[in-house]
Amino acid sequence: MERAVILTRGATLQVAPMAVADFREPVTLEDAERDHIRKALVEANWVVGGARGAAARLGLKRTTLISKIGKLGVRRAGDGR
């Protein structure tokens, strides 16, 4: 991801198709980050803190992850809240 950010010119992140298989077209860094956080939350059964929580999986502090979740609008699929 870091390499893609460094090598991309302009406002849209350009990644090799193999690097991010879920995306069919160019995405923004914000979209990629939101998707990455959502996947970590799903893997952690939506537990943010603790040794097996999403924050630990992402290498972030719990409070930093909570802030990013709010800023990026990360929600569970089908969660209308």
Stockholm file with secondary structure:
# STOCKHOLM 1.0

chainA/1-81         MERAVILTRGATLQVAPMAVADFREPVTLEDAERDHIRKALVEANWVVGGARGAAARLGLKRTTLISKIGKLGVRRAGDGR
#=GR chainA/1-81 SS CHHHHHHCCSSSBCCCTTTCTTCSSCBCHHHHHHHHHHHHHHHTTTCCSSTTSHHHHHTCCHHHHHHHHHHHTCCCTTCCC
#=GC SS_cons        CHHHHHHCCSSSBCCCTTTCTTCSSCBCHHHHHHHHHHHHHHHTTTCCSSTTSHHHHHTCCHHHHHHHHHHHTCCCTTCCC
//
